């Protein structure tokens, strides 16, 4: 005869507070065979603490809005199984993403992150139709060309902010553009249809840009999409070096 | 400032490239001189009027001074928040000054 086992519990420490500060609160939820960190947060909010603030949308790793710091490392909570980050009996510790202002509890204000995309000139600027007109013909971009492959390598970024929260340079210099914005800039520098190469390289150079990167590669290590912003930033440095040396910077 | 940052970045990489070779030459020279049992007077005899060695050590000293100052500038900006044109000029001055100390030492060996 099967005996009924009492459900094991999972201890969770959740940072509660706002821009003025906060502290950890402890919760206990049933430990399940299969549960993601997002499931745990949702369970706390629905069953224990309805005022807990957090953010999610798709729950399947497409939108990037559920990123938080899980046991000291920024992750997508929807794609992180609890058993991958905490062994049985270990405590799960959740904080809002680092390097961003906290709105409340686990929800951060992403505005500075996206403002930096704009500052790094992350908008495509058509070479042939600067005024927004439709170009006469399709651009031919050979898939095997070097530029296309460089652009391909970084184009799947969904802007979750995990790299930004993992970057030491952002922590040290609040003006630093960060990995995602420069990864975006690098895909556009390699877009042969784009006409703003000079202005974009100007925007990402200097102490707030690629020249402050130490290539410690936390961004590359932590990117949930396995992108390599560190190499993108190195590409920007290379382009700026040769463009400056050869007098190609207007 | 961003143009300046490109130049500082390029200067630090180029000096690093040169220092890699120069440090090796410097160490090998020291080891050979010491193991060969040369006295101070004998070493001075070889450095006096040796224009190639003098120029090598001038380049070495200036590269080391600039390379170190650019690196310290970055650390000071990150850890102490020392940023801006005034600090940049100060670091450039410190780099050149430490480089010139080395040049002065090389000059001393050249004309001694």
Interface residues (C-beta under 8 A of the other chain):
Chain A: X169 X172 X173 X202 X205 X206 X207 X209 X211 X212 X237 X240 X241 X244 X245 X249
Chain B: X1 X2 X3 X4 X5 X6 X7 X8 X9 X10 X13 X74 X77 X78 X79 X83
